[in-house]
Amino acid sequence: MRLTIRQTAKKCRTSRYLNYRMMGETINCIRPQKGYQMKALASKADILIGGAAAGVGKTYCLLLDPLKHISKVPGFGGVVFRRTTTQVKNEGGLWDTSMILYSGLPNVRPRESSLEWLFELEDNRVNKIRFAHLEHEKNVLDWQGSQMAFIGFDELTHFTEHMFFYLLSRNRSVCGVRPYVRATCNPDPESWVYKLIEWWIGEDGFPIAERNGAVRYFTKKGSHYIWGDSVDEVYEQSAFFLADIIRESDLKKEHFIKSISFVSGSIYDNKRLLEHDPSYLGNLLAQDEQTQLQLFKGNWKFVPSDLDIYKYPDFMGVFNNVYQTRTADRYITADIALEGSNKFVVGYWEGKSLEDIDIIDKSKGNEVINTIVTMAQQYKVPNKNIVYDSDGVGGFIDGFIIGAVPFHGGGAVLPIKDPISGKTIKEDYFNLKTQLYYRSGYAVSKGEYRISEQVSMQMYDDKMTVRQRFLHERKAIKKDKVDSDGKKRIIPKEQMKIMLNNQSPDLLDMFMMRELFELKPRFDLGAY
């Protein structure tokens, strides 16, 4: 694939620029690099998912793909989605990347106010590539009646399965180009995407080399996937519901069965990146083992540890619980932060089911109070069922929300009733925070907690969903050595922050505090 640019090209760290002289005119060509980029751009599948390691050039490849048709096929157009508009506009994000790739093309102009590129054809007609967001589930309805020959998803794991398949129903074309979808993602073993590409992944979590780029076929009935190695094989399994539809619609079975492929790759495929930014590889190597496996080696499995407070399979259960957890009482837990890198996180609970969450980057005292009070009023949560982190900046809340429970992580361990003797005992934990984390971990293992999909699929920041962030923080909550008095400990926050790129486990601190209401009757909590 070669794309012609008739002016000096800007530097691109993931695509190869070649200069030619033709009739006195300098012509710059963009060529995808061998490996991931060439394989992904050559795919003929209806749906292609690029799930390679970090630094392969997946986003560049995604933006290059529609250029095969956009400047020569009248009526061809496409939309590239990110979960939030911020992710599109961020420094080095989709829009900036498109400026590098598209701005040198002939008869092309950007329209930044609407986040779209206009490609003028020889007959003076105009094709468009747009950038858009799907921050909330309801945003898919903005695309009702739309017709998009090309749909791109950058970081597919940020989108819900419903979002993806709803937009797939808008993947239609009358321009002569068969409609198609391209998506990128980093390895994420907890996401719904893994279920979609599992056939291409080995038991060890690494992509199977012999299947890299191989095409399979599938259709869906409700939430059930029907797979095969050919259209006919899928049809044989799905004729029980497709046959009548095909006969009555006078369409072909190919219209109901999609082809799909998965392409993986290595950072070593991206020689341009390693030439221009060799420190990028060093940055990946500086990550913890789990992050290295996913982002550097492209592994789709997790690394278990006996030191984890929250066991991976158990914590996955909080997102997958199909039964109803106890929801009789309502609570609010708040991890307070004002300025700095930490986030202010406040969660609303129905029993042990986390049903709503507010996440604020930078907040002032009045914003903290207003957020908690607004949530309490909305869900009718009494003050006595509100707990907040009073260590540090959270100490001011007591004067504004009378009766709310302040939590001191370094406070004394709370007594419990021994289930065998019935006597009140004091557990062997270093402090209250350790006690709550351990007890929270035990409760998660017993399946007592649930996090609603509405909460889990919100964006935590411009890189992770709440679900992804919870699982990211999970690996930093670990047991420490028992001290000389035999008391159980967790690793210090400084060590946690090292594992979280100098960030605090704000979500899990909020999550852990819910256990406070399980230790003693609510009317007897006081301040802890």
C-alpha positions in Angstrom: 0.0 0.0 0.0 1.4 3.4 -1.0 -0.1 6.8 -0.2 1.0 9.9 -2.1 1.6 13.2 -0.4 2.6 16.2 -2.7 4.4 18.3 -0.1 7.0 17.9 2.6 5.8 15.3 5.0 5.8 15.7 8.8 7.8 13.3 10.8 5.8 10.2 11.7 7.2 7.8 14.2 5.2 4.7 13.1 4.9 5.0 9.3 7.7 5.0 6.7 8.1 8.1 4.5 9.9 7.7 1.1 10.8 10.6 -1.1 10.7 10.5 -4.9 11.5 12.9 -7.7 9.0 13.0 -10.5 8.9 15.7 -13.2 10.6 18.1 -10.9 8.1 17.5 -8.1 8.9 15.9 -4.8 6.5 13.2 -3.9 6.4 11.7 -0.5 4.9 8.3 0.0 3.6 6.8 3.3 4.3 3.1 3.5 3.1 0.9 6.4 5.9 -1.1 7.9 6.3 -4.8 7.6 4.7 -6.9 10.2 1.6 -5.7 12.0 0.8 -2.7 9.9 1.1 -4.5 6.5 -0.9 -7.5 7.7 -3.6 -5.4 9.2 -4.0 -3.1 6.2 -4.0 -6.1 3.8 -6.9 -7.9 5.6 -10.2 -8.4 3.7 -12.2 -9.4 6.8 -15.4 -7.5 7.6 -14.1 -7.0 11.1 -10.4 -6.8 12.0 -9.2 -6.4 15.6 -5.6 -5.3 16.1 -4.7 -6.5 19.6 -1.0 -6.1 19.5 1.4 -4.9 22.2 1.9 -1.2 22.9 4.0 0.8 20.4 3.2 -1.3 17.3 1.5 1.7 15.6 -2.1 0.4 15.8 -3.7 3.9 15.8 -1.7 5.1 12.8 -2.7 1.9 11.0 -6.4 2.5 11.9 -6.3 6.0 10.4 -4.4 4.8 7.3 -7.0 2.2 6.4 -9.9 4.4 5.0 -7.4 6.2 2.8 -7.6 3.2 0.5 -11.1 4.4 -0.6 -11.7 7.9 0.7 -10.1 9.9 -2.2 -11.4 7.8 -5.1 -14.8 6.3 -4.2 -17.7 8.7 -4.3 -20.0 8.3 -1.3 -17.4 6.5 0.8 -17.1 7.8 4.4 -16.3 6.7 7.9 -16.3 7.5 11.6 -13.5 6.7 14.0 -14.7 6.4 17.6 -13.0 6.9 21.0 -14.9 6.5 24.2 -14.6 10.3 25.1 -14.1 13.5 23.2 -11.2 14.3 25.4 -9.4 11.2 24.1 -9.9 12.4 20.6 -8.5 15.9 21.4 -5.8 15.0 23.8 -2.2 15.9 23.0 -1.0 13.1 20.8 -4.5 11.7 20.5 -6.5 10.8 17.4 -6.9 14.4 16.1 -3.2 15.1 16.4 -2.3 11.9 14.7 -4.7 12.6 11.9 -3.0 16.0 11.4 0.3 14.2 10.9 -1.1 11.7 8.4 -3.8 13.6 6.5 -2.6 17.3 6.4 -0.2 16.7 3.5 -2.7 14.9 1.3 -4.0 16.8 -1.8 -7.5 18.3 -1.8 -7.9 17.6 1.8 -8.9 20.1 4.6 -9.6 19.7 8.3 -12.6 21.0 10.1 -11.5 21.0 13.7 -14.7 22.4 15.1 -16.6 19.3 14.0 -13.6 16.9 14.2 -13.8 15.8 10.6 -11.7 15.7 7.5 -13.0 16.7 4.1 -11.6 14.9 1.0 -12.5 16.6 -2.3 -12.9 14.2 -5.3 -12.2 14.9 -8.9 -15.9 15.4 -9.6 -16.0 18.0 -6.8 -18.0 15.8 -4.5 -16.7 15.5 -0.9 -16.1 12.5 1.3 -15.7 12.7 5.1 -13.8 11.0 7.9 -15.2 12.0 11.3 -14.1 11.5 14.8 -16.7 11.0 17.5 -17.2 9.7 21.0 -19.6 7.2 22.7 -19.2 8.2 26.3 -22.5 6.9 27.5 -24.7 4.0 26.3 -27.4 6.4 25.1 -24.9 8.0 22.7 -25.3 5.0 20.3 -28.8 6.4 19.5 -27.1 9.5 18.0 -26.3 7.2 15.1 -29.7 5.8 14.4 -30.3 5.9 10.7 -26.7 6.5 9.9 -24.8 4.7 7.1 -21.1 4.3 7.6 -19.0 2.3 5.1 -16.0 2.4 7.5 -16.2 2.3 11.3 -13.1 2.5 13.5 -12.8 1.9 17.2 -9.6 3.0 18.8 -9.1 1.0 22.1 -12.1 -1.3 21.7 -11.9 -2.5 25.3 -13.1 0.9 26.4 -16.5 0.4 24.7 -19.2 -2.0 25.8 -20.2 -5.0 23.8 -23.6 -3.4 23.2 -22.0 -0.3 21.7 -19.9 -2.3 19.3 -22.7 -4.4 18.0 -25.2 -1.5 17.8 -22.7 0.4 15.7 -22.1 -2.7 13.6 -25.8 -2.4 12.6 -25.0 1.1 11.2 -22.1 -0.4 9.1 -23.8 0.0 5.7 -22.7 1.1 2.3 -24.2 2.0 -1.1 -20.9 3.3 -2.5 -19.7 0.0 -3.8 -17.2 -0.7 -1.0 -18.2 -3.6 1.2 -18.7 -2.1 4.7 -16.0 -3.0 7.2 -14.9 -2.4 10.8 -11.4 -1.9 12.1 -10.6 -1.8 15.8 -7.5 -1.6 18.0 -6.8 -2.6 21.6 -4.1 -3.5 24.0 -4.3 -6.9 25.6 -7.0 -6.9 28.3 -7.9 -10.4 29.7 -10.9 -9.0 31.7 -12.7 -7.4 28.7 -15.5 -8.7 26.6 -13.2 -8.4 23.6 -11.2 -11.4 24.8 -14.3 -13.5 24.3 -14.4 -12.3 20.7 -10.8 -13.1 19.9 -10.1 -16.1 22.2 -9.6 -18.5 19.3 -6.5 -16.6 18.2 -4.9 -16.8 21.8 -3.1 -19.7 23.2 -3.3 -21.3 26.7 -0.2 -19.3 27.7 -1.9 -16.0 26.8 0.2 -15.3 23.8 -1.3 -15.0 20.3 -0.9 -18.2 18.3 1.5 -17.4 15.5 -0.1 -19.8 12.9 -3.5 -18.1 13.4 -2.2 -14.5 13.2 -4.4 -12.8 10.6 -6.4 -15.9 9.9 -10.1 -15.3 9.0 -13.0 -16.9 10.8 -16.8 -16.4 10.5 -19.5 -15.9 13.0 -23.1 -14.8 13.6 -24.9 -13.9 16.8 -28.2 -15.0 18.2 -28.8 -12.8 21.2 -25.7 -13.0 23.3 -24.6 -16.4 21.8 -21.8 -16.5 19.2 -21.9 -19.2 16.5 -18.5 -19.8 15.0 -17.1 -21.6 11.9 -14.2 -21.7 9.4 -16.5 -20.8 6.5 -19.8 -19.1 5.8 -21.4 -22.5 5.1 -20.1 -24.0 8.4 -21.7 -21.1 10.4 -24.9 -21.3 8.4 -25.3 -25.1 9.1 -25.3 -24.2 12.8 -27.6 -21.2 12.5 -30.1 -22.2 9.8 -32.6 -22.9 12.6 -33.2 -19.1 12.9 -31.6 -17.7 9.7 -33.3 -19.9 7.0 -36.7 -18.2 7.3 -35.2 -14.7 7.5 -33.1 -15.3 4.4 -36.0 -16.7 2.5 -38.4 -13.9 3.3 -35.8 -11.1 2.8 -34.5 -12.6 -0.5 -30.9 -11.9 0.8 -27.9 -14.2 0.9 -26.5 -15.9 3.9 -23.3 -13.9 3.5 -25.3 -10.8 4.6 -25.9 -12.4 8.0 -22.6 -13.9 8.7 -19.5 -11.8 9.3 -15.9 -12.5 8.6 -13.5 -11.5 11.4 -9.7 -11.6 11.9 -7.3 -10.8 14.7 -3.8 -9.5 14.1 -1.1 -9.2 16.7 2.4 -7.7 16.6 5.5 -6.7 18.5 7.0 -3.3 19.2 10.0 -4.6 17.2 7.8 -4.4 14.1 7.8 -0.6 14.6 11.4 0.2 13.7 10.5 3.9 13.1 9.4 4.3 16.7 12.5 2.6 18.0 14.6 4.9 15.9 12.9 8.2 17.0 12.1 7.3 20.6 14.3 4.4 21.8 13.4 5.2 25.4 9.9 4.0 24.8 11.1 0.4 25.0 12.9 1.2 28.3 9.7 2.7 29.7 7.8 -0.5 29.0 10.5 -2.6 30.6 10.2 -0.4 33.8 6.6 -1.6 34.4 5.6 -4.4 36.8 5.4 -8.0 35.5 1.7 -7.9 34.7 1.9 -4.7 32.7 5.0 -5.9 30.9 3.3 -9.1 29.9 0.3 -7.1 28.4 1.9 -4.0 26.9 5.4 -5.2 26.0 4.8 -8.9 25.2 1.2 -8.7 24.1 0.0 -11.4 26.6 -3.7 -11.8 27.2 -3.5 -13.7 30.6 -3.0 -12.5 34.2 -0.2 -13.3 36.6 -1.6 -14.7 39.9 0.1 -14.0 43.2 -0.3 -15.5 46.7 0.2 -12.0 48.1 -2.9 -10.5 46.4 -5.6 -9.3 48.9 -8.1 -9.5 46.0 -7.6 -12.8 44.1 -8.0 -12.2 40.4 -10.7 -14.8 39.7 -12.6 -13.7 42.8 -12.5 -10.0 41.9 -13.6 -10.8 38.3 -16.7 -12.1 40.1 -17.8 -8.6 41.2 -18.4 -7.7 37.6 -20.1 -11.0 36.7 -22.3 -11.8 39.6 -25.7 -12.8 38.1 -27.4 -13.1 41.5 -28.7 -10.2 43.5 -26.5 -9.2 46.3 -28.0 -7.9 49.6 -29.4 -4.4 48.8 -31.5 -3.5 51.8 -29.5 -0.6 53.0 -27.9 2.4 51.2 -24.4 3.8 51.8 -21.9 6.2 50.4 -18.2 5.8 50.7 -15.8 8.7 49.7 -12.1 8.8 49.2 -11.2 12.5 49.5 -8.6 14.3 47.4 -8.3 17.9 46.4 -5.3 19.0 44.4 -2.6 16.6 43.3 -2.5 13.4 41.3 -5.1 11.6 43.4 -8.8 11.6 42.4 -11.8 12.3 44.6 -14.0 9.2 44.3 -17.4 8.8 45.9 -19.5 5.7 45.5 -23.2 4.9 46.1 -24.0 1.4 47.4 -27.2 -0.6 47.7 -26.1 -3.1 50.2 -22.9 -4.4 48.8 -23.7 -3.5 45.2 -21.9 -0.4 43.9 -24.5 1.3 41.7 -23.1 4.8 41.0 -19.8 6.6 41.2 -18.5 10.1 40.8 -14.8 10.6 39.9 -13.3 14.1 40.0 -9.8 15.0 39.0 -9.2 18.3 40.8 -11.7 19.4 43.4 -12.1 22.1 46.0 -13.7 21.7 49.5 -17.1 23.0 48.4 -17.2 20.6 45.4 -16.4 17.7 47.7 -19.3 18.6 50.0 -21.7 19.3 47.2 -20.9 16.0 45.4 -21.5 13.9 48.5 -24.6 15.8 49.5 -26.1 15.7 46.0 -25.5 11.9 45.9 -27.0 11.4 49.3 -30.1 13.4 48.4 -30.5 11.7 45.1 -30.5 8.2 46.6 -31.9 9.1 50.0 -28.8 8.0 52.0 -28.9 9.1 55.7 -25.8 10.9 57.0 -25.0 8.0 59.4 -24.5 5.7 56.3 -21.9 8.0 54.8 -18.2 7.2 55.5 -15.3 9.4 54.3 -11.5 9.2 54.5 -10.7 11.8 57.1 -6.9 11.4 56.9 -5.4 14.5 55.5 -7.6 16.8 53.5 -10.8 14.9 54.3 -10.9 16.1 57.9 -12.9 19.2 57.1 -16.1 17.3 56.1 -17.2 16.6 59.7 -18.4 20.2 60.1 -20.5 20.1 57.0 -22.1 16.7 57.0 -23.1 16.1 60.6 -23.3 12.5 61.6 -21.2 11.2 58.7 -18.6 8.6 59.8 -14.9 9.7 59.5 -12.5 6.9 58.7 -8.9 6.9 60.0 -6.8 4.3 58.2 -4.2 4.3 61.0 -6.8 3.9 63.7 -7.3 0.9 66.0 -8.6 -2.4 64.8 -12.3 -2.9 65.6 -13.4 -5.8 67.7 -15.6 -8.5 66.2 -17.7 -11.4 67.6 -16.1 -14.8 67.4 -18.6 -16.9 65.4 -17.6 -20.0 67.5 -17.3 -18.8 71.1 -19.6 -15.8 70.7 -17.0 -13.7 72.6 -15.7 -10.3 71.4 -12.2 -10.6 70.1 -9.7 -8.3 68.5 -8.2 -9.5 65.2 -4.5 -9.4 64.6 -4.2 -6.6 62.1 -1.7 -3.7 62.1 -4.4 -1.0 61.8 -8.0 -0.4 60.8 -7.1 0.1 57.1 -5.4 -3.3 57.0 -8.3 -4.9 58.7 -10.8 -3.5 56.2 -8.7 -4.5 53.2 -8.3 -8.1 54.4 -12.0 -8.4 55.3 -13.0 -6.8 52.0 -10.8 -9.3 50.2 -12.5 -12.2 52.1 -15.9 -10.9 51.3 -15.1 -10.6 47.6 -13.8 -14.2 47.6 -17.2 -15.2 49.1 -19.1 -13.4 46.3 -20.7 -10.8 48.5 -19.8 -7.8 46.3 -21.1 -6.6 43.0 -20.2 -3.6 40.7 -22.9 -2.7 38.2 -22.1 -2.5 34.5 -23.2 1.1 34.5 -20.4 1.8 37.0 -17.8 -0.5 35.6 -18.0 0.8 32.0 -17.7 4.5 32.9 -14.4 6.1 32.0 -12.0 6.5 35.0 -9.7 8.7 33.0 -8.7 9.0 29.3 -6.9 5.6 29.4 -9.1 3.2 31.5 -12.6 2.3 32.3 -13.6 2.0 35.9 -13.5 -1.8 35.5 -10.0 -1.7 34.0 -8.8 0.7 36.8 -10.2 -1.5 39.5 -8.3 -4.5 38.1 -5.2 -2.3 37.6 -5.3 -1.2 41.3 -6.1 -4.8 42.4 -2.5 -5.9 41.8 -1.1 -3.2 44.1 -3.1 -4.3 47.2 -0.8 -6.9 48.6 0.0 -8.6 51.9 3.2 -7.6 53.6 5.3 -9.6 56.1 3.7 -10.2 59.5 5.3 -7.9 62.0 7.1 -8.9 65.2 3.9 -8.9 67.1 2.3 -11.3 64.7 0.0 -8.7 63.2 -1.0 -8.9 59.5 0.0 -6.0 57.3 -0.4 -4.7 53.8 2.4 -3.1 51.8 2.8 0.7 52.5 1.1 3.1 50.2 4.5 4.2 48.8 5.0 0.7 47.4 1.4 0.7 46.0 2.1 4.0 44.2 5.2 2.6 42.7 3.2 -0.2 41.2 0.5 2.3 40.0 2.9 4.8 38.3 2.9 7.2 41.3 -0.9 7.1 41.7 -2.9 6.0 44.7 -5.5 3.2 44.7 -8.3 5.7 44.9 -11.1 3.3 43.7 -10.1 0.5 46.0 -9.7 2.8 49.0 -13.3 3.9 48.4 -14.4 0.2 47.8 -12.6 -1.0 51.0 -14.3 1.5 53.3 -17.7 -0.2 52.6 -16.6 -3.0 55.0 -16.6 -0.5 57.9 -20.4 -0.8 58.2 -20.1 -4.6 58.5 -17.9 -4.5 61.7 -20.3 -2.9 64.2 -23.9 -1.7 64.3 -24.1 1.6 62.4 -25.4 3.5 65.4 -22.3 2.6 67.3 -19.6 3.5 64.8 -18.6 6.9 66.0 -15.2 7.9 64.5 -12.7 5.3 63.3 
